[in-house]
Amino acid sequence: MVQVNQEVSEVMGALSRYIASALDMDLPPAVSEKGKHHLLDTLAAMVSGSRLPPGEAAIRYAALQGGREEACVPGSGILTSAPNAALAGGMLAHADETDDSHLISRCHPGCGVVPAALAMAERESRRGGALLRAVVLGYDICCRTTPAIGVDHLYEGGHSTHTFAPLFGAAAAAGALAGLSEKQIPWLISYAAQQASGVNCWQRDEDHIEKAFDFGGMPARNGTAAAAMVSAGFTGVADVFTGPRNFFFAFSADSHPEFLTEELGERFEIMETNIKKWSVGSPIQAALDSVEALVRENDLKSGDIARISVKMSDKESHVVDNRKMPDINFQHLLAVMIIDGGLTFSSSHDTGRMSDPEVSAMKARVELIPDPDLPRRQPIVVITTSGGDPLVHATPAVRGTPGNPMERDEVENKALDLLEPVLGKSKSRKLVDAVWAIERVEDVRELRPLLMI
């Protein structure tokens, strides 16, 4: 057998120490508050997603698996093993486009990290404060992973940034909650690395079911499974990031492993993560902000608008151009917003309105123009009135992004809009209150009656 160096690199050592001690860390007040925002936002996405096709498929799958009753599947009556619950929860969280996103790492952290953290916290009967700290930890590792590999290089090679990043965040969160030691963390990361996968063909998934698995279910399950395996006594490679044939060698010619530990404990990536004001695809957010502003400022009605032209980065316009699903169909959503004077979770997911004659007529007036010179998430909206006047608006900082963050009441109102149709008003109110006071939850299992049906 070939002798290999089993020494741990500086990066792996620092990463292992951070993950192993994360549950003992005192979070800065602003970070703790933001963590609650993302915990609530993702739980609400999971509950609302339980009634959408990807979530329904995930619940059917989880029901067939059985297994030790370690964790719940929100929006259902199912208790199952932690990895199964994480898989289903991840698919629920990304059953549509409600969940959060992180621009630099090009991923959706919450749908991978939160279901894994919730499942393992239940399995281990952890306190609510431990769940919160594990979520913040998961975002830290998740959002550093793809920059360390090389986001553009990874994407251009056909690999999915949206699956790689949440996997490592989920593993970190689940590993910390499983109580893994500093010595065990490198094995955890190695098992996560061995499960790293994801191909960008998810863009061709018209039903969003495979995409929900790719973005949320698979990384949440694999990260939780890695933690469960090491907790059960699995050992492994001491440092998958260095040495012959290592992880970075396999996936990138432009890697920067040091990014994984850059300012850990000082720069919290959850502070740089977006919460969506609108429960729709990320590239549509800024355009909706701009249309809402122009309509409000000029008191426009649908009959006042001759056409709407939107220039958008050609790197993202194709993702939302006349898609099959209403919540990622750019032209459809702008038309609905104009007609209704706003956009709710219900109206943005109403498939029937895609054939509504009034909506179709307004949609025909919406033009999406790919522009190679525009940066992502910064479209330019021009509404031409029936009188021929052009009204121009650009949204440099979308509501919910770090440059224009949502306040607690906005996050709460969005969550209640998502929760109440499934849980009812009373249970939804109790769940929201429990998240705002998560540090006082003695055992995360106490949340089960509020999450389950």
N, C-alpha and C positions, 0 to 999 in steps of 0.2 A: 504493500500500500504506500502511496506517495505521502511523504511527510509534509504537512502544511503548517504555516505559522498561525497559531491560534491566539495571538496577542490582539488586544482590542485597541483600535485607533483612538486618537484624541476625540474625534467627532462622535464615535460610538460610545465612548466613555462618558462624555458630557451629556449625550442624549439619554443614556441609560440612567444616569444619576437624576436627571431632570424628571423623567417619567416616573421613576420609582419613588420620588419624594413629592410629586405634584399634589397629592391629596392633603399634604401637610402645609401647603403654601397658603398664605393669606393673600387673597386677591385684592388689588386696589378697588376702591368703591365703584369707580366708573366701569371697570372691567367686570365686576360682579353684576352690576346693573345690565350691562350689555349682554352678558351671558344669559341672564334671565330672559331678555328679549328674544334671543335666538332659541333658547329652550322652549319658550312658549310658542314662538312662531312655527317651530318644527313639529311640536306636538299637535298644534292645530292643523298643520298640513297633513300629518298622519291620520288624524281623525276624519278630516274631510276627504282625504284620499281613499278611505275605506269604502266609499260609495262610488268611486270611479272605477272603470274597467281594470286598470292595472292593480288597484287595491283589492278589488273583488277576486281577481285571479290569485293574488298572493294569499288571501285569506283561505281560498279553497285549497291551495297547496299546503298551507300550514296545517289545516284541519286534517289532511291526509297523513301527516308525518308523525303525529303522536309525540312520544318522547316524554322525558321527565318534565314535570310542570315547574319550570324555573322562571318564566317571564311571560308577560301578556302580549297579545297582539291587539293594539288599540282599535276601537271601533268594532270589536268582535267579542265573543265569549270564550276565546281560545287561550289556554295556557299551554306552553310548550317549552322545549329546550331553549336556552339562550341564543345559540346560533340560528335556530329556526325563527325565533321571535325577531331577531335582528334582521334577518332576510326579509320577512314579511313587513316589518316596520320600515325598512329602507324603501321598499317598493311603495308603501303607502305614502311615505314622505315625498316621493318624487312621482306620484301617480299623475301629476300634472306639472304646472310651472309655478306653484305657489311658494316653494321653498327658497331659502336664501342662496346667495352666490358670492364668490370671491374672484375678483377680476384678474389679479396678477397670476394666481395659480390656475386659473381657468377651470374651476370646478364648483360644485355645490356641496359645501362642507356638511351642512346640517343633516342631509338625508343619509349620509354615511355614519357620521359621528354620533348623533343623538340616539338613533335606534340601538346602536351597539352599546353606548353608555347606559341607556335605560335598561336594556336586557341584562347586562352584567351587574348593574346596581341592584336589580331585583334578585338576581341569582344569589348575590352576596349579602342581601339585606342591608345595603348601605344607607347611610343617612342622606338627606337631601343635599346638604352642603357638599358631600363627597361627589354626588352626581354633578353638581354645578361645576366644581373644580375639574372633574374629568372631562366635561364638555369643553371647557376653555382650553384644557390641555390638548384635546383632540383637534381643535381648530388650529392650535399652534403648530402641531406636527403635520397635519393635513396640508395646510397652506404653504408650508415651506418645502414640501416634498417635490412637487413638479418644478418649481424654480431650481431646486438642487439638481434635478435630472436634466433640465433644460426644456422649458415649455414648448418652444417652437420646434426644437429638434424632435421631441417626443411626438408632437402632433403631426409633423411632416412625415414621420416614419410610419404613420398609420395607427399609432397607439393613442388611446383615449386618456387625456389628462383627467377627465371627469371620473374615471374609475381608479386610476393610480393614486391620486391624492387622498380621497376619502378612505381608502383601504388603510393607509398608514395612520391616519387620524383615528379611525375606528379601533385599530389595534392598540394604539397608545392609550386611548380612553378605557377600553376594556381591560387592558393589561394592568393599568393602575388600580382599577376597581377590583380586579382579581387578587390584588396584593402581591404582584410579582416583585421579586427583589431586583436590585441593581445587576446581580449576576445573571438573572433570568431574562432581563429585558432584551439583550442581544439575540437570544433564541427566539423571543417573540417577534422581533423585527425580521429575523431570518425566515420564519414561517410566513410572515406577511409578504416578504419579497418573493418567496416561492409561489405565492398565489396571485402575484401581480399580473393582471391581464386586462384586456379591454381593447376593442378595435373600433375605429371611428365610423364603421358602417352603421352604428346606431342612428346616424342621421337619416337613414332610409326607413326607419321604423315608423310607419304611419299610425299605428295604434298606441304607441307610447309604452307598451307593455315591456318589450325588451329594454327600452331606454330606462324605464323605472328600475329594472333589475341591474342594468349596467351602472347607473349613476348612484343608486342607493342600496338595493338589495344585496348585490354581490359584494361590494366593499364592506358593508356592515356585517354580513355573515362571515366573510373571510377573516376580518379583523377580530371578531368575537371568537371564531373558531381557533385562531392562533393563540389567543389568550387562554382559552379553555384547555387547549392541548398542552401548553407549557405549564399551566396550573396543575394538570394531571401528571406531570413528571417528564414531559418530552424535553429532551435536550437537543442542541443543534449547533450550527456554525457560530463561532464566537463573534465574527464580524463579517456580515454579508456585503458590507459596503467597500471593503478593501481586500487586497490579495488577488490571487489568480482567479480569473473568470468571475469577477464579482458583479453585483447588481448594476452598478453604473456602467461597467464595461458592456454589459448585455444590452442596455437600453439607450446609451447616449455617448456621443463623441464630444459633447460639450457640457460635461457635468461639473457641478460645484458643490461637493458634499458639505463644505463648510457652511453653506446656506441653511442647513438643517438646524444648526445650533446658534445661528446669528441672533444675538440679542434675546435669547431665550430668557424669560422671566422679566424682561424689560419692555419688549415690543410684543404686544398680544394681538395675534392675527384676527381674533374675533372683533377687534375694534375696526378692522379694515374690511369686514364682511358686510355685504349688502342685505338688507331686508326689503323684500319687494312690497311696495305700496299696492301695486296691482298684481293680481294672481294670474299673471300671464308670462310669456317668454321674456327673458331678460332684454333682448334687443328692442323690444317694443316699449319698454318702460319710459324712456326719455320722450318718445314721440307722443305717448299718451299724456305725459306731463305738459308738453308744449300745446297739444290740442286743447287740453283742459284750460290752460292759461289763456289761450286766444279766444276760446268760446266765452269764458267768464269776463275777460277784459272788454270784449266787443259785443257782448250780449247777443251772440249768434244763435240762430236756430237752423235746423237742417235746410230749410228753404232759402236761407241766406248764402249758402255755400255752393259755388259753381264747381270747384274742384279742390283737391288737396294733393300737393306734390311733396314728397319726402325724399330727401337725399340721405342715404345711409351707407356706412362703410360696407364695401363689397365683401369684407371678410365675415359679415354676419347677416347681410340682407337675405341671402339665400335660405337661411335657417327659418325665416318667418314669412317668406313670400308665398301667399296663397296656399297655405298648408291645409291639410284635411281636417285637423282638429281646431275648434274655434279659439281656444286659448293660446294658440301659437300662430294664428292666421292674422297677419298684420292688417291687411285691408279690411277684413271683417270687423276686427276690434275697433278700429278707428270709426267705422261706420256706426257700430252700436253705440259708441260713446257719444257721437254727434246726435244721434236720434234720441237717446235716453237722457242726455245731459250728464252722464256719469257712467261708471262701470263697477259692477259688484261681482263677487265670486259667482253668483248664480247666473248673471247675464253673460259673463265671459265664458261660461261653460255650457250655455244653452245651444246644443247642436241643432235643434229645430229652427232656430233663427237664421241659420246659414242658408235656408231656402225661403226666408221671409222676403216677399217682393220689395217692401220698403227698405230693408237692409241691403238687399241686392242692388237696388237702384243707387243708394248712397255709396256702396262699395265700388260701383263702377266709376265713381268720381275720384277714387283714391289711387294715386300713382306712386309706386315705390321705385326709386332710382338708385341703383348701386353706384357708389362713388369710391374710387380707389384712394382718394386723398383724404377722406374723412377718417378720424380715429373711431375705434369701437365706442358704442354707447353715446355718440354725440351727433345724432341726426339733425338736419335742418328742415323745419316744417314750414311750408308756404300754403296758406289757405287763401284762395282767390274767391272773393265774394261775388254774388250775382251781379253786383254793380261794377265788377272788374277791378276792385281794389285788392292788391296783394298784401297779406298780413303774414309777417315772418317771425318765427320764434325758434330759438335753440335753447336747450336745457343743458348747461355745462355740468351740473351736478344733480343727478336724478334723486328724487325724494327717496330716502332709505339708504343712500350711499354714505360713505364716511364724510363727504363734503356737505351733505344735506340730510343728516340722520333723522329718523322718525322718533317722536317722543313716546314715552310709555303709553299714553292714552291712545295714540294711533296704533301702536302694536296691539294693544288690548282690543280695540275696536275691530281690527282686522281678524284677530283670533276668534272673537265672539261670532263674527260673521261666518267663519268657517266651522266653528264648533256647534253652534246652536241647532242647525238643521239635523245633526246626528245625535247629539247628547241631550238636547233640550236646554232651556235657559238656566234652570237651577243648577244642574250638574256642570254646565259650562262655566257659570259664575264661580262655583267652588273650585274648579280646576284652575282657573285663572288666578284666583286668590292664593291657591296652594303654591303656584309657581312663583308669584311675587314674594311669598314667604318661604321659599324652598329650604332655607337654612333651618327652619323650625320643624321640618318633616323628619321624624325619628327613623322611619324606615320607608324607603321608596315604594315598597309594596303597598303602602297606604294610598298610593295614587291609583291603584288598580280599579277600585270601584268607580273612580271618576273617568277613567279611560275606556272601560269595557262596557259592552252592551249586554 
